């Protein structure tokens, strides 16, 4: 046994007999006991040993520096159990006297503490992408409901499977499908996608900002989403429309177009192709470059090039002319060297061979010059450009350089003549700069910033322009990345036939793990029918599934073939909860709404009678057991309508302890790491130490809401509420609140990092809890639509068991037919408690009716006497109300009916007696005109003199 393990056990089992064993070990090893945190030997000066409630010893200084994440509680660093921590600090904790007695005067200087990182994440099941991969992309993922198509620019970058929407019951979440799509991309494709997202998710110059990636579950497409300017594009409507008096407007547009291209170059990217639609205008008339449109134009160019010829075939003058005219009809421009590169990638040769000019930043100068000249000159420039492009593309080799020069000179003369006719000789420098942009040799072309400078001179004369510096792009040769020949322009734009065929066949998973089925988008289910009413609880033990129900029974199912094996009967009331103890003697324990606790043996053959049973004490207001939980030390915990939590011994059924503090019904219980978690309708969750039953802390008290269920596993606590939200605490710190359902969440199951929730909206949601100690991430894996409200969940052995409440189910509460929607609400349970009072009052009606007037009057003195002898108002309330009703009947000829319009809790009943009880409890009752408000008030006033 190692020394560390020995001391953990020694400290954990702190007894008087241990020092003898310890002394023997000390004499043998000559080593001192150490603090489990700082690993410093204990002494009475620096490393003072203090004993925690769990029995472990930690030095005083370490206790003072440990994070106290919950008020009044701290986690023991040795066993991680949550223990009570005094508000005065560690000095009030008892010293470990035995340790100090063994080593008096030991002085050891403290060493620096090195804390090793603790990985709190629990690996559970494999998947196609890792946590590291997800952490890279999660900041770019948009929620499935965050995009309005008309207000953004969308570009298809991938597609994913739509399986599970039709044949399978499971609908994979948007997150899972998007991440699967990203993981299936090639590394080069993801690299380029990540490059543009990193560069332009923040506003960068005059580039439309990228919003992120969005998966449309309807069409199975992954989109790259960017901003879309409100005013759109109007260049195509104004081509050739700028006359001499419109030079100022042209200059403002031209400068901002240059600035947009420069912003692109600053990020190490160049377009390779541009069109009018790439430039968008905002409400103030400013120009922005839409990179989604650039990539879309690039895909169109690939399509046009592919139609020109087949792989291995050479094309000539005619085909090139057709290609260029087709592009110009689409208002698309591409530089000669880029066009030759695209032809070469498609395997299409030209008569002249390959281009000797590389693609680079200057390729965008050609595009910018073409667009600006087209804006100024109109269609006539397109005809000149087609002839010029055909010549230099087909005769670009070195031997024909002189011929290309002569063609270029001819083009420049024609362009200069047209510009001179339109604008005169005032802007010769701009004309020369624009013409220089079209040089067939990229090295001789103008720079983008020079084009910007000469356009600016149309607005501000150089002698008056004080802006001498411009944020220049860093041009490092031609090492930038070209978008038009990149991977994003080659990504599939339509769903492939292979994907469609795979989806139509589906993926069957017979006996496979539930979560694997969720990730694949395919699961199978089996109905287990037998209960006659709503299923309230599920538990698994020894290869059996146990289900409790409002039909007053607990059924036993085999997990081998899911056949029904046995039914435990005997409950007199509705069974509200069921738990199992999987020990040497396996037990099934069930609790009902009447306070009955039944313990069943689950060894074959199953017995008809319970091993033992007992009942909680109750009065008319008591609403029975709502929740059950068991601990490893053989104790049962019950949460009840009397706002109490009780601890029972499973050996003899005796009550060991009662824990109070909740202000309403205790609706849910969970045990984890030596701590009992209790949730209540008062909206709080209380944490209790199982060692001494003391209250450790209260969480969730700062926000209103009704706690319906909770789950605790290791260091994570998840609480569900009536509004469809969940709150998550991890490592004793509140991490996140998230809305995941459209109705109350009645059922929850937490296993490691997998969280399942079932709700009133008839949907099961599967979530994965991931992230580190600082950032908890709730990943929605998907959902399973159901036909009824989910009332119970249990995840075990790779399978998810679900209990339902039939939506057509009727519940008879004595006088009204209630649907499931009524008795799964908080209002149902409160109203039901008041019906107990009504039943008690009605039971006493005949007895009180036989009393004479004198005897009826004497009841007041009798009630006062009983109160003075120790009875409470609750003890006499039923008889008191019966006396008041009889007195009203005799004196006024009116009796208190049972019905009233009920209070603030959502639904209306009609009971006078209930109305009086409501007022008696200090609540507000609402009644319509003529329903007897005055009569109701006599009941609550009847107890005031007492």
Buried (B, 14 or more C-beta within 10 A) or exposed (E): EEEEEBBBEBBBEBEEEBBEEBEEBBEEEEEBBBBBBBBBBBBBEBBBBBBBBBBBBBBBBBBEEBEBBBEBBBBBBBBBBBBBBEEEEBEEBEBBEBBBEBBEEBEBEBEEEEEEEEEBBBEEBEBEBEBEBBBBBBEBBBEBEEBEEEEBBBBBBBBBBBBBBEEBBBBBBBBBBBBBBBBBBEEEBBEBBBBBBEBBBEEBBBBBBBBBBBBBBEEBBBBBBBBBBEEEBEBEEBBBEBEEEEBEEBBBBBBBBBBBBBBBBBBBBBBBBBBBBBBBBBEEEBBBBBBBBBBBBBBBBBEBBBEBBEEEEEBEBEBBBBBBBBBBEBBBBBBBBBBBBBBBEBEBBBEBEEBEBEBBBBBBBBBBBBBBBBBBBBEEBBEBBBBBBBBBBBBBBEEBBEEBBEBBEBBBEBBBEBBBEBBEEEBEEBBBBBBBBBBBBBEEBBBBBBBBBBBBBBBEEEEEEEEEEEEEBEBEEBEBBBBBBBBBBBBEBEBEEEBBEEBEEBBEBEEBBBBBBBBBBBBBEEEBEBBEBBBBBBBBBEEBBBBBBBBBBBBBBEBEEEEEEBBBBBBEBBBBBBBBBEEEEBBBBBBBBBBBBBBBBBEEEBEEEBBBBBBBEBBBBBBBBBBBBBBEEEBBBBBBBBBBBBBBEBEEBEEEBEBEBBEBBBBBBBBBBBBBBBBBBBBBBBBBBBBEBBBBBBBBEEEEBBBBBBBBBBBBBBBBBBBBBBBBBBBBBBBBBEEBBEBBBBBBBBBBBBBBBBBBBBBBBBBBBBBBBEEBBBBBBBBBEBEBBBBBBBBBEBBBBBBBBBEEBEBEBEEBEBBBBBBBBBBBBBBBBBBBBBEBBBEBEEEBEEBEEEEBEEBBEEBEEBBEEEEEEEBBBBBBBBBBBBBBBEEEEEBBBBBBBBBEBEBBBBBBBBBBBBBBEEBEBBBEEEBBBEBBBBBBEBBEEE
